[in-house]
């Protein structure tokens, strides 16, 4: 009986001592195989991507993405949405990613495209950061396949820490399962 309580105490201690990262940034070559969540978290890039969005090119934000001035034209770079617990792109989202790539192909050469992976509130912090990273990486890989320079794209995961909707319903959770594109210097 005493062993059971000691084991229970040890298990509880292990479960409650873990800590999560609030932002995971990764920069990796697209030629590598897709990373699993564990290996992706082990390849964290400590270099900072400035969060300063290019002020003169950001026109406005919308519910579906961000409007940027690209080559003198106002372009909507749409968010990519994912299913519950998914990081693969649906046919519809592949088309959105292809449209985004064609618009982003003409940004200035010193501009970084920051792809941010986000999740809904379901799951642990660690799981959601890994899932957000996978979502951002699959969008990056799609942009690279559509002609965007791999070195111009950085990925970051916000997990569940960056919601656009805080209501407790499925429509709201769907809005939070997204990948956003930001143009930064």
N, C-alpha and C positions, 0 to 999 in steps of 0.2 A: 504494500500500500504506500509506503514511504517513497519507493522508487517511482511510482506513477506520479506522485505530486512533484518530485524533483524533475522528472522529464517534462511534465506540464509547464513548470516554471522555466525550464531551459528553452522550450519551444516558444513560449510567450515572449521571453527576452529576445530571442532571435527575430521574431516577427515584428516587434516594436522598436528595434534599434536601427532598422534600415532608414535611409534618407534618399530623397529624390533630387534630381537636378531640375532646375526651373527652365533652363534653355540649353538645348543640345545643338551644336553647330557641327556640320560635317562637310568636308570637301574631299571627294574621292574621284578617281578616274572612272568614266563610264564603261571602260573596257573590262572592268572587273565584274565578276558575277554579282548579282544582287545580294546585299548583305542581310543576314538575319538580324533580328533585333539585338541579340546579345553581342554579336561581332560589330554591329554598327555602333553600339554604345561604347565599345572598346576603342573605336577609332575617332574619338572626339577631337576636333580641331580647335585648339585654344585661341587661334587668331580671331580677332574681333571683326565682324562685319558691321560697319557703321549703320545704325538704325535710321540715319538721317535720309529721309526720302528726298529725292531731287525736287526742290521746291518749284523750280521753273517749269518742270515737265508734268508734275502732278496737278491736274485740273480739279478733280473732285472724286469723291468716293461714292459708290452706289451699293445697293444691297447685293449686287451680283459681281462686284469687282471694283476696279479703279480705272478712272479715265486719266490718260497721260497724253501730253502733246508729243507725238513722235513724227519727226519730219514735217512739222507744221500742221499736222492733222490730229484732231482729237480722237483717240482710240480707246475703246473699252477693253481692258485686259480682264477677262472673266475669271472668276474663281472656279476651281475644279472641285466637284462634290463627290463624296464616296458613300457607299452603303455602310450599314452597321457592321463594325468589326472587319472592314474590308480596306484593302489598299490597292486593288486592281481597278483599272479604268474601264468603265462601261463604254459601249460604242459611242454613245452620245458625248461622254466626257472626252473620249479620244478626239472627236471632232472639235470640241472646244479647245483642247490643248493644241491641235493643229492650227486653228485660227489664231490663237495666242502666239504661237511660234512665228507665223507669217507676219504678224504685227511687230513682234519683238526683234525680228531679224534685222531691222534697220535702226536699232538704237545705237547711240554713240559707242565707240569702242572702249571707252573707259568706264562705261556704265556696268554695274553688276546687277544681275537679275537675282533677287533673293526670293527663293521659293519657301514659303512657310507652311509646314504641316500642322494641322489642328485636329482635335478630336472632341467628341461629346464627353459628358461627365461620367459615362459608364466605364468601369475598369479602374485599376489602380493607377497612381501617378506614373509609376515606372512603365507599366504596360502602355499607357496612352502616349508617353514620350517616344517610346519605341515605335508605336503605330504611326504617330505623326511624322517621325523620321522616314518610315517606309513610304508614306504617302508623298512626302516632299521628294524623295528619291525617285519614285516612279514618274512623277511629273518632270523632274529634271531629265531623266532618261528619255522621256518622250520628246522634250524640247530639243535635246541633242540629236535624236534620230531625225527630227524635222529641220535640222540645219543650224541650230544655235550653237555657238562656240561653247564647249564644255567648261572652259576656264572662266567664262562670263557668268556662270550660274553657281550660286551657293545655296545650300539647303540648311534649314533650321527647323527644329521641332518645338512647338509650344505645348504639345500635349493638350490637356483640357484647360490650360491656364489663360487662354485668349478667346473666350466665347464672344460671339456676336449676339447671342440670344440667351437669356437666363430663365426663360419659362420652363416649366416641367411638363413638356409634351413632345411628341415625336416630330412635329414640324420644326420645332425649335432645335431639337437635337440634330436634325438633318442639316440645318444651316451651319452648325458648329463642326460637322464632319467635312472639312474642306482643306484645300490648299490654295494659298494666295500668292500672287506675284507682286513684288515690290521692286521698283527701280531705285537703286542706291548708288552712292559714289564711294 
